[in-house]
Amino acid sequence: MRGEEAGVLPVYVELEALVKAVRHCREGLPYEVIGFLIGERLRWRDKLYVLITDTVRGRSVQTRTYVEFDQDALAEVAGLIREEHPDAEIVGWYHSHPGYGCFMSPTDIRSHTTCFPYPHQVALVIDPVRGEASFFKVDGEGDYRTVPSAVVRRTRGQDR
């Protein structure tokens, strides 16, 4: 039985993390924004999945149709992650396509394969104008696919 059939999806995102990413994308309008997805890779019945627990912004260079991290931002973000999320890892990235819909452009695919080469790492594309969001995975051939996801909400006092 495949993992999806057994009830395991490739991506789970905590509601607060998703809200934080969407808020960042809205604040950046009309420009594109970018950030990191923080969380854990987990396994259930030999099925690998990702739990996204937070997001981290980084300084970026952006236009209405292009965004990339500022060269010095990666070191700053790495330090912030070590301090605030010592037991977590970067499980992917998010960026916005304001008014253009959710897809992976050729530039997005190159960025993903260069910076996020591991099979568990995902891309979240948010269109804050249309109110859309989709998770994607990129394979070794440069093709991408939408991956199933679910938003989860931690109850008060609940540990992971």
Backbone as CSV, one residue per row, in Angstrom:
resi,resn,N_x,N_y,N_z,CA_x,CA_y,CA_z,C_x,C_y,C_z
1,MET,0.841,-1.182,0.000,0.000,0.000,0.000,0.882,1.240,0.000
2,ARG,0.616,2.194,-0.865,1.362,3.441,-0.924,1.037,4.306,0.287
3,GLY,2.005,5.168,0.662,1.833,6.020,1.831,0.605,6.899,1.767
4,GLU,0.318,7.490,0.591,-0.843,8.355,0.482,-2.121,7.577,0.750
5,GLU,-2.159,6.311,0.288,-3.341,5.483,0.513,-3.491,5.130,1.985
6,ALA,-2.369,5.059,2.694,-2.395,4.733,4.111,-2.656,5.964,4.975
7,GLY,-2.865,7.107,4.346,-3.178,8.306,5.102,-2.010,9.218,5.387
8,VAL,-0.819,8.929,4.837,0.343,9.779,5.062,0.568,10.633,3.823
9,LEU,0.617,11.938,4.008,0.877,12.862,2.917,2.342,13.293,2.954
10,PRO,2.891,13.724,1.832,4.291,14.150,1.835,4.578,15.400,2.670
11,VAL,3.579,16.292,2.839,3.819,17.546,3.558,2.687,17.831,4.533
12,TYR,3.088,18.128,5.764,2.176,18.659,6.775,2.750,19.997,7.196
13,VAL,1.917,21.010,7.284,2.381,22.334,7.678,1.518,22.818,8.832
14,GLU,2.182,23.257,9.893,1.437,23.804,11.014,0.787,25.108,10.589
15,LEU,-0.443,25.305,11.026,-1.228,26.474,10.639,-0.458,27.771,10.875
16,GLU,0.180,27.906,12.019,0.904,29.140,12.335,2.032,29.405,11.345
17,ALA,2.714,28.358,10.897,3.801,28.521,9.925,3.250,28.975,8.577
18,LEU,2.134,28.388,8.160,1.528,28.777,6.884,1.034,30.223,6.937
19,VAL,0.403,30.594,8.031,-0.076,31.977,8.197,1.104,32.951,8.146
20,LYS,2.198,32.589,8.772,3.382,33.448,8.785,3.929,33.648,7.365
21,ALA,3.981,32.587,6.572,4.472,32.690,5.189,3.523,33.540,4.340
22,VAL,2.219,33.302,4.468,1.233,34.067,3.698,1.300,35.546,4.083
23,ARG,1.427,35.827,5.364,1.527,37.218,5.823,2.749,37.900,5.199
24,HIS,3.877,37.199,5.170,5.092,37.747,4.567,4.852,38.063,3.086
25,CYS,4.181,37.150,2.387,3.895,37.360,0.961,2.973,38.555,0.738
26,ARG,1.998,38.727,1.608,1.092,39.884,1.486,1.810,41.190,1.778
27,GLU,2.667,41.182,2.799,3.415,42.387,3.162,4.337,42.828,2.040
28,GLY,4.815,41.880,1.254,5.762,42.189,0.187,5.147,42.718,-1.089
29,LEU,3.821,42.673,-1.185,3.161,43.123,-2.420,3.577,44.539,-2.774
30,PRO,3.812,44.839,-4.037,3.557,44.013,-5.217,4.745,43.149,-5.626
31,TYR,5.766,43.081,-4.781,6.989,42.346,-5.118,6.921,40.898,-4.661
32,GLU,7.785,40.083,-5.263,7.948,38.708,-4.807,8.762,38.715,-3.518
33,VAL,8.529,37.717,-2.659,9.313,37.534,-1.437,9.772,36.085,-1.367
34,ILE,10.685,35.818,-0.441,11.270,34.480,-0.319,11.598,34.205,1.142
35,GLY,11.556,32.939,1.520,11.905,32.544,2.879,12.162,31.046,2.962
36,PHE,12.587,30.601,4.123,12.884,29.188,4.355,11.764,28.517,5.131
37,LEU,11.559,27.240,4.876,10.626,26.404,5.623,11.440,25.582,6.610
38,ILE,11.075,25.654,7.874,11.798,24.983,8.946,10.927,23.851,9.485
39,GLY,11.549,22.728,9.796,10.772,21.621,10.345,11.583,20.361,10.506
40,GLU,10.907,19.252,10.255,11.524,17.942,10.436,11.120,17.029,9.294
41,ARG,12.009,16.096,8.984,11.602,15.010,8.101,11.344,13.822,9.009
42,LEU,10.253,13.180,8.777,9.810,12.093,9.637,9.455,10.885,8.782
43,ARG,9.297,9.754,9.426,8.983,8.528,8.718,7.845,7.822,9.430
44,TRP,6.915,7.306,8.654,5.835,6.491,9.173,5.637,5.329,8.219
45,ARG,5.806,4.109,8.712,5.690,2.907,7.877,6.504,3.022,6.596
46,ASP,7.755,3.412,6.757,8.702,3.564,5.644,8.318,4.650,4.641
47,LYS,7.412,5.530,5.002,7.018,6.643,4.140,7.613,7.920,4.719
48,LEU,8.448,8.588,3.925,9.065,9.830,4.348,8.088,10.983,4.140
49,TYR,7.945,11.831,5.155,7.124,13.024,5.018,7.787,14.176,5.759
50,VAL,7.298,15.358,5.518,7.867,16.569,6.101,6.818,17.233,6.976
51,LEU,7.245,17.698,8.141,6.416,18.518,9.013,7.061,19.896,9.077
52,ILE,6.343,20.904,8.583,6.838,22.279,8.606,6.283,22.958,9.851
53,THR,7.194,23.460,10.684,6.801,24.038,11.962,6.987,25.549,12.038
54,ASP,7.763,26.118,11.115,8.015,27.557,11.159,8.582,28.017,9.822
55,THR,8.700,29.327,9.673,9.342,29.919,8.508,10.348,30.947,8.989
56,VAL,11.348,31.203,8.149,12.355,32.210,8.447,12.541,33.058,7.200
57,ARG,12.448,34.364,7.387,12.686,35.298,6.290,14.174,35.563,6.161
58,GLY,14.562,36.000,4.988,15.931,36.445,4.782,15.917,37.687,3.917
59,ARG,16.933,38.521,4.056,17.011,39.699,3.189,17.114,39.236,1.746
60,SER,16.444,39.945,0.855,16.422,39.508,-0.534,16.496,40.689,-1.488
61,VAL,16.773,40.344,-2.738,16.727,41.278,-3.848,15.495,40.873,-4.636
62,GLN,14.587,41.820,-4.896,13.320,41.423,-5.485,12.793,42.450,-6.468
63,THR,11.953,41.945,-7.370,11.178,42.774,-8.282,9.763,42.205,-8.264
64,ARG,8.935,42.671,-9.161,7.576,42.136,-9.246,7.551,40.709,-9.777
65,THR,8.608,40.289,-10.472,8.610,38.953,-11.088,9.854,38.139,-10.777
66,TYR,10.663,38.566,-9.816,11.914,37.865,-9.523,12.301,38.128,-8.075
67,VAL,12.853,37.099,-7.436,13.368,37.261,-6.078,14.521,36.289,-5.857
68,GLU,15.520,36.743,-5.136,16.608,35.867,-4.707,17.131,36.382,-3.377
69,PHE,17.742,35.485,-2.604,18.302,35.887,-1.326,19.499,36.802,-1.549
70,ASP,19.616,37.812,-0.706,20.802,38.646,-0.669,21.977,37.733,-0.304
71,GLN,23.152,37.988,-0.859,24.303,37.112,-0.647,24.630,36.890,0.823
72,ASP,24.497,37.915,1.651,24.829,37.791,3.071,23.693,37.201,3.894
73,ALA,22.520,37.066,3.306,21.351,36.613,4.063,21.470,35.164,4.505
74,LEU,22.086,34.326,3.692,22.140,32.894,4.027,22.883,32.644,5.333
75,ALA,23.996,33.320,5.554,24.747,33.151,6.798,23.917,33.628,7.986
76,GLU,23.215,34.757,7.824,22.368,35.274,8.898,21.243,34.295,9.225
77,VAL,20.617,33.769,8.196,19.512,32.831,8.388,20.003,31.558,9.055
78,ALA,21.170,31.058,8.640,21.722,29.838,9.252,21.950,30.051,10.744
79,GLY,22.485,31.201,11.127,22.689,31.500,12.541,21.388,31.592,13.304
80,LEU,20.395,32.232,12.707,19.074,32.364,13.333,18.433,30.991,13.541
81,ILE,18.541,30.126,12.564,17.963,28.788,12.676,18.651,27.997,13.789
82,ARG,19.985,28.079,13.857,20.711,27.366,14.926,20.289,27.855,16.309
83,GLU,20.063,29.163,16.436,19.672,29.736,17.723,18.228,29.413,18.100
84,GLU,17.303,29.645,17.171,15.880,29.540,17.490,15.264,28.173,17.242
85,HIS,15.914,27.355,16.416,15.366,26.042,16.045,16.474,24.993,16.064
86,PRO,17.126,24.773,17.211,18.300,23.886,17.237,18.003,22.437,16.852
87,ASP,16.774,21.981,17.007,16.446,20.596,16.680,15.762,20.460,15.321
88,ALA,15.668,21.543,14.585,14.975,21.525,13.299,15.988,21.672,12.161
89,GLU,15.482,21.550,10.952,16.319,21.723,9.771,15.546,22.497,8.708
90,ILE,16.249,22.925,7.695,15.599,23.563,6.555,15.004,22.452,5.704
91,VAL,13.689,22.443,5.590,13.012,21.397,4.819,12.509,21.928,3.474
92,GLY,12.870,23.167,3.164,12.488,23.731,1.880,12.446,25.244,1.927
93,TRP,11.703,25.795,0.994,11.630,27.242,0.855,10.255,27.636,0.360
94,TYR,9.950,28.918,0.539,8.709,29.440,-0.014,9.018,30.733,-0.742
95,HIS,8.182,31.042,-1.693,8.278,32.319,-2.381,6.918,32.642,-2.988
96,SER,6.769,33.902,-3.371,5.471,34.330,-3.883,5.504,34.567,-5.382
97,HIS,4.342,34.403,-5.980,4.068,34.752,-7.373,2.831,35.650,-7.357
98,PRO,2.980,36.921,-6.985,1.802,37.778,-6.821,1.014,37.989,-8.121
99,GLY,-0.175,37.383,-8.158,-1.052,37.528,-9.305,-0.775,36.588,-10.461
100,TYR,0.217,35.706,-10.331,0.607,34.829,-11.438,0.215,33.369,-11.239
101,GLY,-0.293,33.012,-10.083,-0.667,31.624,-9.823,0.484,30.821,-9.238
102,CYS,0.196,29.572,-8.934,1.163,28.701,-8.266,1.732,27.685,-9.251
103,PHE,2.996,27.835,-9.539,3.733,26.956,-10.438,5.210,27.167,-10.147
104,MET,6.054,26.334,-10.731,7.499,26.478,-10.601,8.045,26.945,-11.946
105,SER,8.587,28.139,-11.975,9.187,28.670,-13.200,10.522,27.962,-13.445
106,PRO,11.098,28.088,-14.634,12.432,27.520,-14.861,13.467,28.041,-13.857
107,THR,13.387,29.322,-13.490,14.299,29.877,-12.480,14.055,29.225,-11.126
108,ASP,12.792,29.020,-10.767,12.457,28.358,-9.502,13.027,26.943,-9.462
109,ILE,12.901,26.236,-10.566,13.399,24.852,-10.638,14.916,24.834,-10.478
110,ARG,15.615,25.744,-11.163,17.073,25.812,-11.008,17.457,26.143,-9.570
111,SER,16.772,27.115,-8.968,17.065,27.472,-7.577,16.845,26.290,-6.654
112,HIS,15.746,25.578,-6.870,15.433,24.438,-6.006,16.481,23.342,-6.140
113,THR,16.823,22.969,-7.366,17.780,21.876,-7.537,19.169,22.252,-7.037
114,THR,19.519,23.537,-7.094,20.827,23.987,-6.623,20.881,24.080,-5.098
115,CYS,19.851,24.664,-4.501,19.882,24.963,-3.066,19.171,23.929,-2.192
116,PHE,18.291,23.141,-2.764,17.486,22.191,-1.991,17.503,20.830,-2.676
117,PRO,18.650,20.165,-2.669,18.817,18.952,-3.468,18.257,17.659,-2.858
118,TYR,17.842,17.698,-1.599,17.421,16.466,-0.937,15.966,16.122,-1.272
119,PRO,15.656,14.842,-1.356,14.310,14.426,-1.786,13.184,14.897,-0.869
120,HIS,13.481,15.136,0.405,12.423,15.566,1.322,12.172,17.077,1.256
121,GLN,13.040,17.838,0.610,12.894,19.288,0.585,11.844,19.708,-0.446
122,VAL,11.002,20.655,-0.041,9.865,21.066,-0.857,9.902,22.570,-1.114
123,ALA,9.131,22.975,-2.103,8.932,24.388,-2.400,7.462,24.713,-2.183
124,LEU,7.203,25.816,-1.539,5.845,26.325,-1.360,5.739,27.612,-2.158
125,VAL,4.813,27.640,-3.109,4.568,28.852,-3.889,3.230,29.422,-3.441
126,ILE,3.252,30.711,-3.126,2.058,31.401,-2.632,1.723,32.543,-3.575
127,ASP,0.472,32.609,-3.993,-0.014,33.766,-4.738,-0.949,34.513,-3.799
128,PRO,-0.443,35.586,-3.155,-1.261,36.297,-2.177,-2.389,37.114,-2.817
129,VAL,-2.314,37.368,-4.097,-3.366,38.106,-4.794,-4.557,37.189,-5.052
130,ARG,-4.288,35.991,-5.539,-5.347,35.030,-5.841,-5.773,34.205,-4.629
131,GLY,-4.977,34.251,-3.564,-5.288,33.453,-2.377,-5.016,31.983,-2.589
132,GLU,-3.936,31.654,-3.293,-3.581,30.268,-3.592,-2.233,29.920,-2.985
133,ALA,-2.046,28.625,-2.695,-0.762,28.119,-2.226,-0.646,26.658,-2.625
134,SER,0.544,26.244,-3.089,0.773,24.855,-3.482,2.189,24.444,-3.116
135,PHE,2.332,23.174,-2.726,3.640,22.590,-2.457,4.091,21.813,-3.683
136,PHE,5.412,21.867,-3.936,5.993,21.173,-5.081,7.259,20.438,-4.675
137,LYS,7.553,19.372,-5.420,8.832,18.688,-5.341,9.429,18.702,-6.731
138,VAL,10.750,18.781,-6.788,11.473,18.785,-8.051,12.311,17.520,-8.099
139,ASP,12.268,16.811,-9.232,13.075,15.583,-9.345,14.429,15.903,-9.972
140,GLY,15.265,14.905,-10.068,16.613,15.061,-10.597,16.655,15.441,-12.062
141,GLU,15.568,15.284,-12.762,15.506,15.618,-14.186,15.063,17.057,-14.423
142,GLY,14.743,17.785,-13.357,14.291,19.159,-13.509,12.794,19.289,-13.717
143,ASP,12.073,18.187,-13.535,10.616,18.244,-13.609,10.067,18.466,-12.204
144,TYR,8.890,19.045,-12.118,8.290,19.249,-10.809,6.865,18.723,-10.807
145,ARG,6.401,18.472,-9.595,5.029,17.999,-9.422,4.461,18.598,-8.147
146,THR,3.156,18.779,-8.154,2.451,19.206,-6.958,2.423,18.033,-5.990
147,VAL,2.616,18.299,-4.709,2.553,17.223,-3.725,1.398,17.475,-2.765
148,PRO,0.735,16.402,-2.353,-0.376,16.552,-1.405,0.121,17.093,-0.067
149,SER,-0.716,17.899,0.550,-0.337,18.492,1.828,-1.570,18.645,2.698
150,ALA,-1.317,18.877,3.969,-2.396,19.124,4.917,-1.916,20.159,5.927
151,VAL,-2.829,21.009,6.328,-2.550,21.990,7.374,-2.961,21.358,8.694
152,VAL,-2.073,21.431,9.667,-2.354,20.863,10.990,-2.277,21.975,12.022
153,ARG,-2.993,21.777,13.085,-3.005,22.772,14.156,-2.673,22.080,15.461
154,ARG,-1.658,22.605,16.109,-1.251,22.061,17.389,-2.161,22.631,18.460
155,THR,-2.647,21.775,19.335,-3.491,22.264,20.431,-2.599,22.758,21.552
156,ARG,-3.151,23.601,22.366,-2.402,24.189,23.480,-1.770,23.102,24.344
157,GLY,-0.455,23.269,24.576,0.265,22.340,25.437,0.670,21.042,24.758
158,GLN,0.379,20.884,23.478,0.715,19.660,22.772,2.168,19.705,22.311
159,ASP,2.909,18.648,22.603,4.283,18.540,22.127,4.279,17.791,20.811
160,ARG,5.347,18.007,20.061,5.513,17.274,18.798,5.878,15.855,19.076
